Amino acid sequence: MAGRLPISDNFMFGRVLCNEEVCRGFLERVLGIEVGDIAYLNREQVLQPAVDARGVRLDVYAETDAGVVDVEMQANPHAAPGRRLRYYQAGIDSGLMDQGAAWRELRDSYIIFACDFDWFGAGLPVYTFESLCREDPTLSAATGAVWKILNARAAACAPTEGMRNLLEYIRKGAVAPGDRLVTAMDAEVSTANKDRKWVGSVMTARDLMEEVRLDAQEQGLAEGRAEGIAQGMAQGMAQGMAQGMAQGMAQGMAQGREEGRAEFAARMAALAGRLAEEDRAEDALAAMADPAVAESLFQVYGL
């Protein structure tokens, strides 16, 4: 089917996990805990793909009996994954507590990034991050926040058959015989791809996102060019002023020799040097043009 979206597409991934049974199975397999009831907090956003104005677009954000979960399909290995996770965590935590609530009321939270690449380069199928003490790793800050990054490229090294099947499906779309979760996920993918109106809206949103990316890139290049031109002009003006100061100093020193004012020329040379260090080329030119200005600056710099 032309324009078929795989599970590794983040819009498709979000739609598939809007099936509560599939989402529960996915979370319990990845987290290794019972999840219970699921209340979606962004179902409408997932089912109506659009270019989001926010800095972070959440694929699946839901409340469960185990805590708040955010599940993301990451298509590209963006730089600084840890800081990206931190930013997602901040966005989640900011909405979890009412004013005046006790800290113990802050719910547990889980962020899961499903990736078809090895973001950390250690070859692990699953990376789990929690706040541990550097001096004594047996101690935990017990923040209640857990980050899990799945690496589909290392499916063969997965600790369980279920996780291996899940990662193989993310990586290749391969459905392991007898795996009910993966079979259900694939059925949701097939159903979603038959909804050509929804697939079309995904394609449109993706095209718009690409246009925004290219526009931002072009704007960045334009700003870079403008900044380069401005810097070049500033450097050129500075060099021109420096040359003017040098010529003026030479003329002044020559005049000083003719008039027997070698001391004045030396003071002017020292003043020009001090002003150049502080990027005060205009003051240097003014000093050379007006003896009164020069004398005032001599006093300022103790020359």
N, C-alpha and C positions, 0 to 999 in steps of 0.2 A: 504494500500500500504506500503510495507516494505521500511524503510528509509524515511518516509514522514516527511517533515520539517514543523513545525507550524509557525505561525506569530511571536511567541516569540523568534524564532531563529534569531540572529542578521543579518545573511546573507540573510535570507528570508525577514526579515523586510525591509532591504535596497532595495532588488529587488522590493518588492511590491510598495514601495514609489517612485520607478523610473517611475511609471505611474503618469504622471503629474496631471491628474484629481484626482486620489486617494490622491496624496501628498497634493494638494491644499485643498481638503476636510479635510484631517487630520489636517493640520496646522490651518485652519480657525476654526475648532472645538476646538482645544486645546488652541490656542492663542486668539480666540474671535475677530479676526480682518480680514479684507479682505487682501488676499495675492497677488492676481494678477498673472502676468506671473512668471514662474519658470525657471531658468537656472541652470542646474546641473553642479557642479564643480568636481564631482568625480564619474560620472556614470560608466566609464570604470572600475574603481576599484570595484564597487559594482557588476557589471555584470560578472567580471572575478575574482572570489574569490581566494585569495592567502594569504600566510603569509606575512604580511607587516613588513618591517624592521623598520618602524617608531615606536616611543613610543606610539602613539595614532593612532588607525585606525578609521576613521570617517565612520559611516554607511551611512548617507545621508547628504551631504553638498551642499547647493545651494544658489543662489541669487534670491530674490523675490522683488517685488515692495515695500514690507514692510521692507525689510532689509535682512541681511544674516542669514541663519538658519542652524543649525546643529542638526540633530535628531538621537538619539542613542537608541538602545534596549540594556538594561543592564541586563545580565543574573545572575550576582552575586553581592551581597552587599559588594563591596570592602570597605576597610577602608577609612576614611577621604573623604567623598563625596564632601565636600566643596572645598577641595584642588584639587580634581580631576576635578571639574567644572572650577576652576580657571585655571588649566593647559590647558583645552580645550579652554577656553576663550582667553588665551594668544596666543595659536596657531592660532586662528581665527584672532585676532586683528593684529597680526604681518604681515599679508598679505593684509590688507585692505587699507593701506595708502601709497602713493608714497612719496618719499623724498621731503620735502619742502611743502607738502600739509597742509592746515589749519586744525585745530582740528575739526572744525565744519563739515568737510567733512567725518569724521569717521562715517560709516554707523551704523544704529541700528543693533543689533544682538540678536538672540534667540537661546538658547541651550535647547533642550528638551530631557530628559531621560525618556524613557518608561520602567517601572520596574514591575516585578511580585513579588515584596516584598516591605516592608515599610522601606525605607532607613533611615528615620528620627524617626520612632517609635511613631509618634503622632497620627496615625490613620487617617490622612487626605488623600483624594483621589488625590488631586493635591497640590503640594507645589510650590509656586511662590516666587522667590527671586529677589529683586532689591536693589540698594544701597540707604538706608534711613539713616537719621540722628538719632543717638542713643538718643541724648538729646531731639530732637523734631521729631518724626516719620512722621510728616506732611511735613517735608522737604526732598527733594530727591537730590542726587548729579547729577541726570539726565545723567547717563553714557550712556544711550541708550542700555544697556545690560540687558537682562531678562533671568533668568534661571527657567525652569519649570521641576519638577520631578513628573511623574505620578506613582501612587501606585495602581496597579490593584487589590491588596488585599482588597482595600476599595471601590470597585466599587459600592456597595450598598449605599454608602454615597455621591456619586457624585452629584454635584449641578444641573445637567441637565440630561434629559433622554439620549441625544446624548452622553454625556461623560460617562454615566453609561454603555451604549451599547458598546462603544469603549473599556472601561476597562474590561468588561466581555469577550469581544472577545480576548483581549490580555491574560487574565487569563485562560479562558476555551476553547477558540475557538468557543464560542457560537455565532451564528448569530441571531440577533434580527430581527423578521419579520418586513419588511417595512423600515428598516434602509439602505438607499442606499449606504452610505459610507462603512459600515461594510460588506454589501453584495458584494460590488465591491472589497474590500480588500480580502475577502474570495475567490472570483473568481480568483484573481491574485495568491493567494496561490495555488489553485488547478492547474492552468496553469503552474506555476513554478515547481510544483512537478511532472508534466508529462514530464518535460525536464530532463530526467534521466542523461544526460551528465553533466548538470549544477549541479544537486543534487550530482552526484559523485564527482565533483570538490569541492563542499562544504565539503563533508565528508573527502576528502583528505586533504583539507586545515585545517579542524578541527583536524584531526589526527596529522598533522605536528605541529600545534599549541600546542597540548597536549604533543608531544615529546619534543618540545622546553621548555615547562613548566617543564616537568619532568627532563630534562637535567639540567635546571637552578636550580631546587630544589636539584638534586644530587650534582651539583657543589657547591651549597651553603653548603650542608652537609659536602662535602669533605673539603671545605675551613674551615668550622667550626672545623672539626676534626683536620686538620693541625694546625689551630690556637691554639686549645686546647693542642695539643702535644707540640707546641712551647712554650706556656705559662707554661706548666708543666715542660719542660726542663729548662726554665729560672728560674722558682721557685726552682726547684731542685738544679740548679747551685748556686742560691743565698743562699739557705739554706746551701749547702755544704761550700760555702765561709764563711758564717756566723759562721758555726761550726768551720771551720779552723781558723777564726779570734779569736774565743773564746779560742780555744786550744792554739793558738799562744800567746794570751794575758796571758793565765794562765801560760804558760811556761816562758814568758817574766817576768811576775810578780814574779814567783818563782825565776828566775835567779836574778831579781832585789833585792829580799830579801836577797839572798845569797851574793850579791855583795854590799848590802846596798844602792840600788838605788830605793827605794820605790817611790820617786817622778817621776822617769822616767816611771815606770809602770803605775802610775796614769795618766800621760800625754798620754801614749799609749792607755789606756782604753778610755779616753775622745776622742782621735783622731779616734779610731775605731768606736765609736758611731756616731761621726759627719759624717764620710765617709759612714757608713751604711745608714744613713738618706738620703744621696745623691746618693745611689746606686753605690758607688765607691769601690766595694769590691776588685778589682784588685789593686787599690792604697793602700788599707789597707794592703794587703799581701806584697806589695813591701816595705811599711814602716817597717813592722816587719822583713823583710829580710835584709834591708839596713838602718843602722842608719842615713846615710846622707839624704836619702829620708824622713825618719821620721822627722829629724830636719827641713827640708825644709817645710814639711806640718805643723809642729808645728807653724812655723812662719806665714803660710797662715791663719791658724785658730786662731792665737793668744793664743796658749796653752803653 
